[in-house]
Amino acid sequence: MKPLLLLILCLFLAGKSFSQNLYFPPLVGKTWDTLSAKDLGWCTEKVDTLYNFLGSTQTKSFMVLVDGKIVLEKYFGSFNQDSSWYWASAGKTLTAMVVGIAQQEGFLNLNDSTSKYLGPGWTSLSPEKEGLISIRNQLTMTSGLDDGIGINKDCTLKSCLQYKANAGERWAYHNAPYTLLDQVVSNATQQTYQQYFNNSIRNKTAISGLWLKIDYNNVFFSNTRSMARYGLLLLNRGKWDQTDVLTDTNYFNQMTKPSQNLNRAYGYLTWLNGSSNYMLPGTQLVFNGMLAPNAPADMYAALGKNGQILMVVPSKKLLVIRMGNDPDDGSLVPTTYANNIWVQLNKVMCNGSNALSDIRDNVSIQLFPNPTEASFSIEGLDNNHLKSIQIYDTQGRLVQTETNSKCIDISKLAAATYYVEISLEKGKVMRKIVKAQ
């Protein structure tokens, strides 16, 4: 029994030590301790280059925290510490936390059919197929509902929720079943979603902000430091200082680890960086590599449209927050832009580069023109040796292959969005191209 007791004691002390080493700002006021980048041994002469990059990509605010303390904090233009901004899909991770707390408090169970809380007939599916969809499927983007119905992919009307596959058999980034989690929580707790969020998270952490209905979506708005507060809650695995928020460690582990085998880079509404492959919104293609190869492997993130980003790195006790407008990435989930931030941030932290840094970091490799009606060229290759080019449609089907050509004719392809895999001597780069009419 002694070895077992020692193991339990060590695990307890390790968890306690991690929490004690983290700083938590007071619930009232604007006081927040800081750390000097110079004292951390960072290359402070690189900070301005980082800020110039952020400013040139329409950033409104940016923060880096270590041990819960602010190391970098920068606001651009008229945006300031008190300015509120939308989280877009970065708010999905907030919802994942809310659902976990609701289960912990006995209001619901992830294995429950969603129909238990929304009532039968909330989709256009047969009762049998609809009954297969569970809360867990909503959390993991595996509802099986068709994400290609209509012009508005966020539509939550019954007519928009149609069958594509059995629940659990297909991963697709689909806002509609995610958004309906709000109503699941509200019906289960007999509170409005805002009220339950306030009671379960906001009041315990001083995260300011409101959930606002925009079209079919329920979008969270807050200031930048509130996003940092939520990041600190995640970093401390659901506990705010000595206050319990999410105590279900099993749920938190599932939230921040691969939740299914279809997209290993997705937990419970949370993006994961350490997997060897990943899927992205709007495509059934599985890409090789990590989401952000320049970020630490243990990073997990809340990512939203137009570059709303919260990245958590447990191994470094580090948080990175970015709010702003579209950084010309154009993605629902800004994985490329998140990686580009790490390209600059690694220089600030004096992390150097690796053997593939020229490939993985190469922001300069672009397709032009984009969109295009007939052909495009690959720019920014510099001295990288081009081996081959493969073009995939959004269903992951190979539609065209080229060998060692920097100008690609796609005039015979239908008007649509495609993924271009550029194979170079030292690795691969993936870019998106839009073929216009």
TORZA-784390 format. One record per atom (N, C-alpha, C): y, x, z. Coordinates in pm, whole numbers, padded with zeros to 5 digits, always signed. Layout:
! TORZA-784390
YXZ/...
***
This chain:
! TORZA-784390
-00121+00081+00000/+00000+00000+00000/+00127+00085+00000/+00118+00207+00059/+00239+00288+00071/+00303+00321-00065/+00223+00366-00165/+00285+00392-00295/+00356+00270-00353/+00296+00151-00336/+00358+00029-00387/+00490+00002-00316/+00489+00018-00183/+00612-00005-00106/+00721+00094-00146/+00681+00219-00169/+00779+00319-00210/+00839+00286-00346/+00752+00236-00437/+00801+00198-00570/+00901+00084-00561/+00868-00017-00480/+00958-00131-00463/+01091-00085-00403/+01084+00006-00304/+01205+00056-00240/+01290+00133-00339/+01226+00215-00422/+01299+00294-00520/+01369+00205-00622/+01296+00102-00668/+01356+00009-00763/+01474-00065-00702/+01460-00102-00574/+01568-00172-00505/+01691-00082-00492/+01669+00041-00451/+01780+00134-00432/+01844+00170-00564/+01762+00182-00670/+01818+00214-00801/+01911+00105-00849/+01869-00020-00834/+01953-00133-00873/+02078-00141-00789/+02064-00114-00659/+02178-00120-00569/+02277-00009-00601/+02224+00110-00632/+02309+00223-00664/+02389+00198-00790/+02325+00138-00893/+02394+00110-01018/+02512+00017-00993/+02487-00089-00915/+02593-00185-00886/+02706-00121-00808/+02670-00040-00708/+02773+00021-00624/+02859+00120-00701/+02804+00179-00807/+02881+00275-00885/+02976+00209-00982/+02963+00079-01000/+03051+00007-01090/+03172-00045-01016/+03286-00037-01082/+03409-00093-01026/+03427-00234-01081/+03469-00325-00993/+03499-00462-01032/+03643-00493-00994/+03726-00534-01090/+03865-00566-01060/+03874-00689-00971/+03982-00700-00893/+03999-00818-00806/+04004-00947-00888/+03967-01058-00823/+03970-01187-00890/+04111-01239-00910/+04205-01187-00832/+04344-01232-00841/+04433-01114-00877/+04525-01134-00968/+04619-01028-01005/+04572-00948-01125/+04652-00850-01162/+04624-00770-01281/+04580-00628-01248/+04554-00600-01123/+04511-00465-01085/+04376-00433-01148/+04366-00316-01207/+04240-00271-01266/+04239-00120-01266/+04148-00058-01198/+04143+00087-01189/+04119+00151-01326/+04167+00273-01339/+04153+00345-01466/+04083+00479-01445/+04032+00532-01554/+03977+00667-01558/+04049+00743-01668/+04073+00870-01647/+04139+00952-01748/+04037+01002-01850/+04070+00982-01978/+03983+01034-02083/+03973+01186-02074/+04081+01249-02034/+04081+01395-02019/+03986+01437-01908/+03987+01365-01795/+03898+01398-01684/+03751+01376-01721/+03726+01285-01816/+03590+01262-01862/+03543+01370-01960/+03636+01459-01996/+03602+01564-02090/+03608+01521-02235/+03673+01409-02262/+03682+01358-02398/+03785+01438-02479/+03773+01432-02610/+03865+01500-02701/+03987+01411-02722/+04080+01418-02632/+04193+01325-02632/+04282+01338-02755/+04275+01453-02824/+04356+01469-02945/+04306+01380-03058/+04187+01322-03041/+04130+01234-03142/+04166+01087-03120/+04230+01056-03007/+04260+00916-02973/+04353+00853-03075/+04456+00927-03116/+04551+00870-03212/+04483+00836-03345/+04387+00918-03386/+04313+00888-03509/+04235+00758-03495/+04175+00740-03377/+04104+00615-03348/+04201+00498-03355/+04316+00509-03291/+04413+00401-03289/+04468+00373-03431/+04487+00478-03509/+04534+00459-03647/+04431+00381-03729/+04302+00413-03708/+04196+00340-03776/+04198+00193-03734/+04209+00169-03604/+04210+00031-03554/+04332-00045-03607/+04447+00020-03605/+04568-00045-03653/+04562-00078-03801/+04497+00009-03878/+04487-00013-04022/+04386-00121-04058/+04306-00165-03961/+04204-00268-03986/+04237-00396-03909/+04365-00422-03890/+04416-00549-03836/+04369-00579-03694/+04353-00475-03615/+04314-00492-03475/+04433-00543-03394/+04406-00631-03300/+04508-00680-03208/+04495-00614-03071/+04373-00588-03027/+04354-00524-02896/+04224-00446-02896/+04220-00343-02811/+04103-00256-02803/+04094-00197-02663/+03974-00198-02608/+03952-00142-02475/+03822-00065-02472/+03820+00043-02393/+03697+00114-02360/+03695+00132-02208/+03584+00093-02146/+03569+00106-02002/+03445+00189-01970/+03455+00271-01868/+03343+00348-01816/+03333+00320-01667/+03214+00289-01621/+03192+00253-01479/+03279+00135-01436/+03318+00051-01531/+03402-00064-01501/+03551-00034-01500/+03587+00093-01514/+03728+00133-01512/+03780+00155-01654/+03908+00124-01674/+03967+00132-01807/+03997+00277-01843/+03942+00320-01956/+03970+00454-02009/+04071+00444-02123/+04051+00350-02212/+04143+00326-02323/+04179+00178-02327/+04305+00150-02347/+04351+00011-02363/+04473+00014-02454/+04462-00054-02567/+04567-00048-02667/+04589-00186-02727/+04717-00226-02736/+04753-00353-02800/+04843-00322-02920/+04827-00403-03025/+04895-00376-03150/+04991-00490-03184/+05107-00454-03239/+05207-00554-03276/+05259-00627-03155/+05272-00759-03166/+05324-00841-03056/+05214-00884-02959/+05090-00853-02991/+04978-00889-02904/+04985-00807-02776/+04958-00871-02660/+04966-00799-02534/+04854-00840-02439/+04860-00789-02319/+04754-00809-02220/+04728-00956-02190/+04830-01040-02203/+04817-01182-02171/+04788-01269-02293/+04790-01210-02411/+04768-01289-02533/+04625-01339-02541/+04612-01463-02584/+04480-01524-02598/+04435-01520-02743/+04305-01502-02763/+04250-01494-02898/+04111-01555-02898/+04063-01594-03015/+03933-01658-03024/+03821-01554-03026/+03705-01592-02969/+03589-01503-02969/+03501-01522-03091/+03519-01634-03163/+03428-01669-03273/+03283-01661-03222/+03194-01603-03299/+03053-01601-03259/+03022-01503-03147/+03120-01422-03107/+03099-01339-02988/+03080-01428-02865/+03130-01552-02873/+03112-01647-02763/+02970-01698-02750/+02885-01671-02849/+02746-01714-02839/+02677-01651-02718/+02708-01526-02690/+02645-01459-02576/+02688-01522-02445/+02810-01572-02440/+02855-01648-02322/+02768-01772-02304/+02741-01841-02414/+02658-01960-02407/+02517-01926-02361/+02465-01812-02407/+02332-01769-02362/+02329-01752-02211/+02435-01697-02154/+02443-01681-02009/+02446-01817-01940/+02525-01910-01995/+02536-02044-01937/+02401-02114-01936/+02327-02105-02047/+02195-02168-02055/+02100-02108-01952/+02106-01975-01936/+02021-01909-01837/+02049-01956-01696/+02176-01976-01664/+02214-02025-01531/+02167-02169-01512/+02181-02251-01618/+02136-02390-01610/+01984-02397-01585/+01909-02307-01648/+01765-02305-01622/+01737-02257-01479/+01808-02156-01436/+01792-02102-01301/+01819-02208-01195/+01912-02298-01224/+01947-02403-01128/+01863-02528-01145/+01764-02523-01234/+01669-02633-01247/+01713-02749-01334/+01820-02731-01411/+01869-02841-01495/+01790-02854-01625/+01732-02746-01671/+01659-02748-01797/+01555-02637-01798/+01473-02637-01902/+01373-02532-01922/+01374-02493-02069/+01369-02365-02096/+01377-02319-02235/+01267-02376-02323/+01155-02406-02264/+01042-02459-02341/+01054-02608-02369/+01152-02673-02308/+01173-02816-02332/+01212-02841-02477/+01166-02951-02531/+01211-02994-02663/+01359-03031-02653/+01435-02991-02751/+01578-03024-02754/+01598-03176-02750/+01504-03251-02806/+01515-03397-02809/+01521-03457-02669/+01468-03387-02570/+01473-03436-02432/+01617-03453-02386/+01708-03372-02440/+01848-03374-02395/+01944-03436-02497/+01907-03430-02625/+01992-03490-02728/+01942-03626-02774/+01822-03662-02728/+01763-03789-02768/+01691-03776-02900/+01592-03863-02925/+01519-03857-03052/+01610-03893-03169/+01585-03828-03283/+01663-03859-03402/+01793-03782-03414/+01805-03669-03344/+01928-03589-03357/+01929-03507-03486/+01812-03502-03555/+01801-03437-03686/+01750-03539-03787/+01735-03495-03911/+01675-03579-04016/+01525-03555-04027/+01470-03480-03936/+01328-03445-03939/+01241-03561-03891/+01114-03553-03920/+01019-03648-03864/+01013-03624-03713/+00975-03725-03634/+00964-03705-03489/+00874-03587-03452/+00768-03567-03528/+00676-03456-03499/+00744-03322-03518/+00812-03303-03631/+00877-03175-03659/+00997-03154-03567/+01073-03260-03543/+01189-03248-03454/+01145-03209-03313/+01034-03264-03268/+00985-03236-03134/+00943-03092-03114/+00919-03019-03224/+00881-02878-03213/+00999-02788-03177/+01121-02836-03203/+01239-02754-03177/+01271-02755-03028/+01274-02636-02970/+01300-02622-02827/+01434-02555-02803/+01476-02555-02679/+01599-02483-02641/+01584-02335-02674/+01464-02281-02654/+01440-02140-02687/+01465-02114-02836/+01425-02207-02922/+01450-02192-03064/+01599-02189-03095/+01675-02270-03023/+01821-02269-03042/+01881-02136-03001/+01828-02078-02895/+01878-01949-02845/+01842-01833-02935/+01733-01846-03009/+01682-01734-03088/+01706-01749-03238/+01776-01855-03279/+01802-01883-03420/+01672-01907-03498/+01578-01974-03437/+01450-02002-03503/+01420-02152-03503/+01522-02235-03520/+01502-02380-03517/+01423-02429-03637/+01425-02355-03747/+01360-02400-03869/+01445-02496-03951/+01562-02533-03900/+01652-02620-03975/+01714-02543-04091/+01745-02613-04198/+01794-02551-04320/+01940-02510-04302/+01966-02379-04310/+02101-02328-04293/+02179-02326-04424/+02121-02381-04531/+02187-02381-04661/+02229-02518-04708/+02236-02615-04617/+02270-02752-04653/+02422-02771-04658/+02472-02820-04770/+02612-02859-04780/+02709-02742-04785/+02836-02777-04794/+02942-02678-04799/+02969-02620-04661/+02968-02705-04559/+02996-02661-04423/+02864-02634-04350/+02832-02507-04335/+02704-02468-04273/+02705-02492-04121/+02822-02530-04066/+02834-02554-03922/+02812-02701-03886/+02792-02784-03985/+02783-02929-03965/+02669-02965-03870/+02701-03042-03766/+02601-03083-03667/+02559-03229-03683/+02605-03294-03790/+02564-03432-03814/+02416-03437-03847/+02354-03549-03815/+02212-03566-03841/+02179-03540-03988/+02266-03585-04077/+02241-03570-04221/+02241-03424-04264/+02305-03337-04186/+02311-03194-04220/+02194-03116-04163/+02121-03174-04071/+02013-03104-04002/+01880-03142-04065/+01839-03064-04164/+01721-03095-04243/+01615-02986-04230/+01494-03024-04264/+01378-02936-04245/+01376-02823-04349/+01348-02702-04302/+01324-02587-04389/+01190-02521-04356/+01160-02513-04226/+01034-02453-04181/+01005-02506-04041/+00883-02488-03997/+00850-02525-03859/+00929-02438-03762/+00968-02496-03652/+01040-02420-03549/+00960-02296-03510/+01030-02183-03502/+00966-02058-03462/+00909-01977-03575/+00910-02033-03698/+00849-01963-03811/+00950-01898-03905/+01080-01923-03883/+01182-01868-03972/+01306-01835-03891/+01361-01713-03908/+01486-01676-03843/+01600-01696-03942/+01704-01766-03901/+01823-01784-03985/+01943-01805-03894/+02050-01734-03922/+02172-01743-03842/+02240-01876-03875/+02224-01973-03786/+02264-02110-03814/+02348-02163-03698/+02475-02185-03724/+02567-02225-03617/+02538-02363-03561/+02493-02457-03644/+02478-02596-03600/+02385-02612-03481/+02260-02566-03486/+02173-02582-03368/+02223-02503-03248/+02292-02389-03273/+02353-02316-03161/+02460-02402-03094/+02549-02460-03175/+02661-02538-03120/+02610-02654-03035/+02498-02712-03074/+02444-02826-03000/+02389-02787-02863/+02377-02659-02836/+02340-02615-02701/+02444-02660-02598/+02569-02667-02640/+02675-02714-02549/+02644-02855-02499/+02600-02941-02593/+02569-03078-02555/+02440-03084-02473/+02346-02995-02502/+02224-02987-02421/+02260-02956-02276/+02345-02856-02256/+02386-02818-02120/+02463-02930-02053/+02554-02991-02128/+02636-03099-02072/+02549-03217-02028/+02455-03258-02112/+02368-03370-02077/+02272-03336-01963/+02227-03211-01962/+02134-03169-01857/+02202-03161-01720/+02326-03116-01717/+02397-03094-01590/+02484-03212-01550/+02504-03307-01644/+02594-03422-01620/+02737-03375-01590/+02777-03267-01656/+02913-03215-01649/+02958-03184-01792/+03089-03179-01815/+03133-03130-01944/+03096-02982-01953/+03085-02933-02075/+03047-02792-02092/+03151-02701-02026/+03280-02734-02040/+03387-02655-01978/+03373-02655-01827/+03343-02771-01767/+03329-02779-01622/+03213-02692-01572/+03100-02701-01644/+02985-02623-01599/+03010-02473-01618/+03076-02437-01728/+03112-02297-01749/+03204-02247-01638/+03303-02329-01603/+03396-02290-01496/+03321-02267-01364/+03233-02360-01329/+03162-02352-01201/+03061-02238-01197/+02997-02212-01310/+02887-02114-01310/+02932-01971-01338/+03041-01954-01415/+03083-01819-01455/+03231-01792-01424/+03320-01876-01474/+03464-01845-01465/+03511-01828-01322/+03476-01921-01234/+03527-01917-01097/+03474-01798-01018/+03363-01739-01061/+03303-01627-00989/+03350-01491-01042/+03409-01491-01161/+03445-01364-01226/+03592-01355-01264/+03665-01466-01255/+03806-01474-01296/+03823-01453-01447/+03718-01487-01524/+03733-01486-01670/+03819-01605-01707/+03940-01581-01755/+04025-01692-01797/+03985-01733-01937/+04013-01857-01972/+03983-01899-02108/+03938-02043-02116/+03939-02096-02238/+03903-02235-02262/+03813-02245-02385/+03720-02341-02380/+03641-02377-02496/+03714-02487-02571/+03744-02465-02698/+03817-02562-02778/+03735-02604-02898/+03736-02733-02927/+03662-02787-03041/+03741-02763-03168/+03684-02689-03261/+03745-02664-03392/+03643-02702-03498/+03675-02809-03574/+03579-02863-03670/+03451-02898-03593/+03337-02848-03635/+03213-02876-03562/+03187-02777-03449/+03262-02668-03448/+03234-02558-03355/+03305-02573-03222/+03248-02515-03120/+03310-02507-02988/+03343-02360-02965/+03470-02325-02969/+03513-02185-02974/+03582-02145-02844/+03547-02027-02791/+03608-01979-02668/+03730-01893-02699/+03838-01918-02624/+03962-01841-02635/+03992-01777-02500/+04028-01649-02501/+04068-01583-02376/+04149-01459-02411/+04196-01388-02308/+04262-01260-02333/+04158-01148-02336/+04203-01030-02372/+04113-00917-02392/+04046-00874-02262/+04120-00874-02154/+04063-00831-02026/+03956-00929-01977/+03966-01054-02018/+03860-01148-01983/+03731-01115-02055/+03744-01071-02180/+03625-01026-02251/+03567-00902-02182/+03654-00816-02131/+03607-00699-02057/+03537-00741-01927/+03589-00843-01862/+03525-00893-01740/+03383-00944-01771/+03371-01016-01882/+03237-01064-01917/+03145-00947-01951/+03198-00847-02018/+03119-00728-02046/+03070-00661-01920/+03154-00658-01819/+03116-00599-01690/+03007-00681-01622/+03013-00813-01637/+02907-00900-01585/+02774-00870-01655/+02781-00848-01787/+02660-00813-01861/+02608-00675-01820/+02700-00581-01806/+02661-00445-01769/+02591-00442-01635/+02633-00530-01545/+02570-00538-01413/+02460-00643-01408/+02408-00678-01525/+02290-00762-01540/+02303-00898-01470/+02422-00959-01488/+02441-01095-01441/+02494-01108-01300/+02539-00997-01241/+02594-01002-01105/+02736-00949-01107/+02828-01023-01045/+02967-00980-01036/+02990-00918-00898/+02997-00786-00892/+03011-00716-00766/+02897-00760-00673/+02926-00827-00563/+02823-00875-00472/+02795-01024-00489/+02852-01085-00594/+02835-01228-00617/+02731-01252-00725/+02629-01329-00693/+02526-01363-00790/+02578-01465-00891/+02555-01439-01018/+02590-01533-01123/+02461-01576-01194/+02398-01482-01264/+02266-01507-01322/+02166-01419-01246/+02082-01481-01168/+01986-01406-01085/+01848-01395-01149/+01825-01469-01256/+01696-01470-01323/+01683-01343-01408/+01625-01239-01350/+01615-01110-01420/+01526-01120-01543/+01426-01205-01539/+01339-01222-01655/+01417-01279-01772/+01502-01377-01744/+01584-01436-01849/+01680-01331-01906/+01745-01255-01819/+01841-01154-01866/+01770-01051-01954/+01649-01011-01914/+01574-00914-01996/+01543-00972-02133/+01506-01099-02138/+01476-01163-02266/+01602-01180-02350/+01713-01202-02283/+01841-01219-02351/+01883-01090-02422/+01853-00975-02362/+01899-00847-02413/+01786-00761-02472/+01674-00825-02505/+01561-00760-02571/+01519-00848-02689/+01441-00796-02784/+01398-00879-02897/+01332-01008-02848/+01384-01122-02894/+01338-01252-02845/+01227-01312-02930/+01203-01254-03047/+01102-01301-03140/+01072-01186-03235/+00970-01201-03317/+00929-01091-03405/+00987-01100-03545/+01064-01203-03573/+01120-01220-03706/+01243-01132-03728/+01331-01129-03629/+01449-01042-03631/+01453-00968-03499/+01404-00845-03498/+01391-00767-03375/+01526-00722-03321/+01631-00744-03396/+01765-00705-03351/+01838-00822-03287/+01764-00926-03246/+01829-01045-03189/+01757-01089-03063/+01835-01101-02955/+01782-01151-02830/+01813-01299-02817/+01866-01339-02702/+01916-01476-02688/+02064-01475-02726/+02093-01512-02851/+02231-01517-02902/+02305-01386-02881/+02232-01276-02878/+02287-01143-02852/+02227-01045-02952/+02312-00960-03010/+02267-00861-03107/+02222-00734-03036/+02113-00674-03087/+02051-00557-03024/+02050-00441-03123/+02078-00322-03074/+02094-00208-03165/+01972-00119-03179/+01876-00126-03089/+01771-00025-03085/+01651-00048-03174/+01650-00159-03248/+01532-00190-03328/+01531-00110-03459/+01413-00097-03519/+01399-00019-03641/+01436-00098-03766/+01458-00229-03751/+01502-00310-03865/+01578-00431-03812/+01644-00502-03902/+01725-00616-03859/+01749-00711-03976/+01788-00832-03941/+01830-00932-04039/+01976-00967-04013/+02043-01023-04114/+02183-01059-04105/+02204-01204-04148/+02318-01265-04115/+02346-01402-04156/+02342-01417-04307/+02291-01532-04353/+02295-01567-04493/+02191-01502-04581/+02096-01432-04522/+01993-01366-04601/+01861-01364-04525/+01753-01363-04600/+01620-01347-04542/+01569-01205-04560/+01659-01116-04604/+01624-00976-04624/+01616-00904-04491/+01513-00820-04473/+01499-00738-04354/+01544-00596-04390/+01648-00548-04323/+01702-00415-04349/+01638-00313-04256/+01614-00195-04308/+01562-00087-04225/+01674-00018-04149/+01642+00034-04031/+01740+00105-03950/+01799+00018-03841/+01895+00075-03768/+01961+00005-03659/+02086-00066-03711/+02130-00164-03637/+02253-00237-03673/+02371-00142-03687/+02389-00057-03587/+02499+00039-03584/+02442+00177-03553/+02400+00252-03655/+02330+00377-03631/+02408+00480-03553/+02541+00468-03552/+02619+00565-03475/+02640+00525-03330/+02597+00407-03294/+02606+00362-03156/+02478+00399-03081/+02485+00409-02948/+02363+00436-02870/+02257+00330-02894/+02131+00371-02891/+02021+00280-02922/+02013+00164-02823/+02055+00185-02698/+02041+00078-02599/+02160-00018-02599/+02251-00002-02693/+02366-00092-02700/+02321-00233-02739/+02378-00333-02673/+02366-00472-02719/+02506-00529-02726/+02522-00635-02806/+02659-00674-02840/+02675-00822-02865/+02798-00868-02839/+02846-00999-02882/+02936-00974-03002/+02900-01031-03117/+02971-01003-03241/+03016-01133-03306/+03143-01138-03348/+03196-01260-03407/+03278-01233-03531/+03297-01338-03609/+03371-01332-03734/+03507-01266-03717/+03548-01195-03821/+03678-01126-03823/+03689-01016-03717/+03573-00963-03677/+03575-00845-03591/+03601-00870-03445/+03550-00981-03391/+03556-01002-03245/+03431-00934-03188/+03450-00832-03106/+03341-00743-03069/+03342-00711-02920/+03226-00726-02857/+03202-00677-02721/+03071-00600-02725/+03077-00469-02699/+02957-00385-02703/+02931-00327-02563/+02806-00337-02520/+02764-00293-02387/+02663-00180-02402/+02687-00068-02335/+02596+00047-02341/+02554+00083-02199/+02442+00029-02151/+02398+00054-02013/+02380+00202-01980/+02325+00282-02074/+02297+00422-02045/+02423+00502-02016/+02536+00457-02068/+02663+00526-02046/+02756+00447-01955/+02709+00331-01906/+02793+00241-01826/+02927+00218-01897/+02917+00189-02024/+03034+00185-02111/+03046+00050-02179/+03170+00004-02193/+03202-00120-02264/+03306-00090-02371/+03291-00156-02486/+03389-00144-02594/+03426-00285-02638/+03556-00313-02642/+03605-00447-02678/+03705-00434-02792/+03693-00519-02893/+03790-00525-03002/+03816-00670-03037/+03944-00708-03047/+03985-00839-03095/+04082-00819-03210/+04082-00915-03304/+04177-00902-03413/+04144-00988-03532/+04208-00956-03644/+04185-01026-03769/+04079-00953-03850/+04046-01010-03967/+03942-00956-04053/+03972-00810-04091/+03883-00717-04056/+03906-00575-04089/+03862-00541-04230/+03868-00640-04321/+03823-00624-04459/+03672-00606-04467/+03605-00646-04360/+03459-00639-04359/+03401-00767-04420/+03468-00879-04392/+03431-01006-04452/+03301-01064-04404/+03247-01014-04294/+03116-01057-04247/+03128-01156-04132/+03031-01249-04125/+03023-01336-04008/+02990-01255-03884/+02911-01151-03902/+02874-01061-03793/+02913-00919-03834/+03018-00863-03775/+03077-00737-03824/+02999-00613-03782/+02875-00600-03827/+02794-00485-03787/+02845-00355-03848/+02887-00360-03975/+02939-00239-04039/+03066-00192-03971/+03154-00286-03940/+03279-00249-03873/+03252-00196-03732/+03157-00256-03661/+03122-00205-03529/+03075-00061-03538/+02995-00032-03640/+02949+00107-03659/+03065+00199-03692/+03160+00150-03772/+03277+00232-03806/+03360+00265-03684/+03367+00172-03589/+03437+00200-03463/+03369+00315-03391/+03234+00312-03392/+03161+00420-03324/+03178+00554-03394/+03197+00552-03524/+03225+00677-03596/+03347+00745-03534/+03452+00666-03511/+03575+00720-03453/+03561+00747-03303/+03494+00656-03233/+03482+00668-03089/+03398+00790-03050/+03295+00819-03128/+03214+00938-03100/+03296+01065-03108/+03392+01067-03198/+03481+01184-03207/+03569+01195-03083/+03616+01082-03034/+03697+01081-02913/+03615+01129-02793/+03489+01088-02788/+03403+01126-02676/+03337+01262-02698/+03377+01331-02807/+03326+01467-02836/+03176+01469-02854/+03121+01362-02912/+02977+01353-02928/+02926+01426-03051/+03018+01474-03136/+02973+01547-03254/+02908+01455-03354/+02818+01511-03435/+02752+01433-03539/+02607+01475-03549/+02529+01398-03622/+02389+01433-03643/+02366+01465-03790/+02241+01495-03825/+02210+01539-03960/+02240+01433-04066/+02237+01307-04025/+02261+01200-04121/+02400+01140-04109/+02487+01206-04035/+02618+01145-04007/+02696+01119-04135/+02685+01208-04235/+02758+01187-04358/+02713+01061-04430/+02586+01022-04409/+02535+00902-04472/+02567+00780-04388/+02532+00786-04262/+02547+00670-04175/+02694+00639-04146/+02775+00743-04140/+02915+00725-04103/+03005+00701-04224/+02949+00716-04343/+03034+00727-04459/+03100+00595-04494/+03214+00573-04431/+03291+00451-04455/+03344+00451-04598/+03356+00569-04660/+03420+00580-04792/+03333+00528-04905/+03202+00514-04884/+03115+00465-04991/+03138+00314-05009/+03199+00279-05120/+03235+00140-05145/+03199+00101-05288/+03189-00030-05312/+03164-00084-05445/+03294-00140-05502/+03327-00107-05626/+03454-00151-05685/+03434-00185-05833/+03493-00295-05881/+03562-00399-05803/+03463-00489-05731/+03509-00557-05630/+03425-00646-05551/+03511-00760-05497/+03496-00880-05550/+03396-00931-05644/+03413-00873-05785/+03307-00889-05864/+03308-00843-06002/+03244-00948-06093/+03285-00950-06219/+03229-01045-06314/+03117-00983-06397/+03116-00849-06407/+03016-00787-06495/+02954-00660-06439/+03036-00568-06389/+02984-00439-06344/+03065-00388-06226/+03008-00289-06158/+03080-00224-06048/+03044-00076-06046/+03130+00001-05985/+03104+00143-05967/+03090+00174-05819/+03022+00284-05791/+03004+00330-05652/+03103+00443-05629/+03194+00421-05536/+03298+00519-05508/+03279+00582-05371/+03326+00706-05357/+03322+00774-05229/+03193+00849-05202/+03117+00876-05306/+02991+00948-05286/+03013+01095-05253/+03125+01149-05298/+03156+01291-05278/+03039+01377-05327/+02983+01457-05235/+02874+01546-05275/+02735+01488-05246/+02730+01362-05204/+02601+01301-05175/+02525+01275-05305/+02404+01322-05313/+02323+01307-05434/+02264+01167-05441/+02298+01094-05547/+02249+00957-05566/+02110+00960-05628/+02014+00894-05562/+01876+00891-05610/+01844+00762-05684/+01872+00649-05622/+01841+00522-05687/+01921+00409-05624/+01924+00296-05692/+01997+00179-05646/+01907+00058-05664/+01894-00022-05559/+01817-00145-05566/+01905-00261-05522/+01901-00370-05596/+01984-00486-05567/+01894-00603-05528/+01927-00666-05413/+01848-00777-05360/+01933-00902-05354/+01869-01018-05372/+01942-01142-05347/+01935-01173-05198/+01998-01282-05157/+02006-01311-05013/+01875-01359-04954/+01776-01381-05038/+01642-01416-04989/+01554-01292-04977/+01612-01174-05004/+01537-01051-04990/+01456-01013-05112/+01478-01079-05225/+01402-01050-05347/+01472-00941-05428/+01396-00843-05472/+01450-00735-05556/+01479-00792-05695/+01605-00783-05739/+01643-00843-05867/+01683-00739-05971/+01711-00616-05926/+01752-00514-06023/+01737-00375-05962/+01694-00279-06044/+01681-00140-05999/+01751-00049-06099/+01825+00048-06047/+01891+00147-06131/+01857+00286-06078/+01863+00385-06168/+01835+00523-06129/+01953+00612-06163/+02008+00672-06060/+02111+00775-06076/+02225+00732-06168/+02279+00616-06143/+02393+00568-06220/+02501+00522-06124/+02624+00567-06146/+02733+00530-06058/+02806+00404-06106/+02771+00357-06225/+02830+00234-06277/+02717+00137-06309/+02717+00024-06243/+02604-00069-06250/+02646-00198-06322/+02571-00235-06425/+02596-00358-06500/+02511-00471-06439/+02577-00574-06385/+02506-00688-06327/+02545-00817-06399/+02588-00803-06523/+02636-00920-06599/+02527-01025-06620/+02400-00983-06616/+02291-01078-06638/+02249-01152-06511/+02303-01110-06397/+02270-01178-06271/+02354-01304-06256/+02299-01402-06189/+02373-01526-06163/+02486-01500-06063/+02588-01581-06067/+02699-01569-05972/+02648-01597-05831/+02659-01498-05744/+02608-01510-05607/+02644-01383-05530/+02604-01379-05405/+02620-01259-05323/+02489-01179-05326/+02501-01048-05338/+02384-00961-05343/+02402-00843-05247/+02289-00783-05210/+02290-00663-05126/+02246-00543-05210/+02327-00438-05205/+02301-00318-05284/+02254-00207-05190/+02130-00162-05207/+02076-00052-05128/+02091+00077-05208/+02174+00168-05158/+02204+00294-05226/+02124+00404-05159/+02027+00460-05230/+01943+00567-05175/+02004+00701-05212/+02032+00779-05108/+02091+00911-05125/+01993+01017-05077/+02028+01140-05097/+01937+01249-05064/+01903+01251-04916/+01997+01212-04831/+01977+01221-04686/+01954+01086-04619/+01954+00979-04694/+01935+00849-04630/+01977+00735-04722/+01996+00618-04663/+02031+00499-04739/+02156+00433-04683/+02230+00368-04773/+02349+00292-04735/+02335+00153-04796/+02369+00050-04720/+02362-00087-04770/+02504-00143-04783/+02536-00199-04898/+02665-00262-04921/+02643-00400-04984/+02743-00487-04970/+02735-00621-05024/+02826-00632-05146/+02779-00700-05251/+02858-00721-05372/+02858-00869-05407/+02970-00920-05450/+02980-01060-05492/+02994-01064-05644/+02899-01131-05710/+02905-01149-05856/+02977-01281-05883/+03095-01271-05944/+03175-01389-05972/+03129-01455-06101/+03182-01575-06126/+03147-01649-06247/+03196-01574-06371/
***
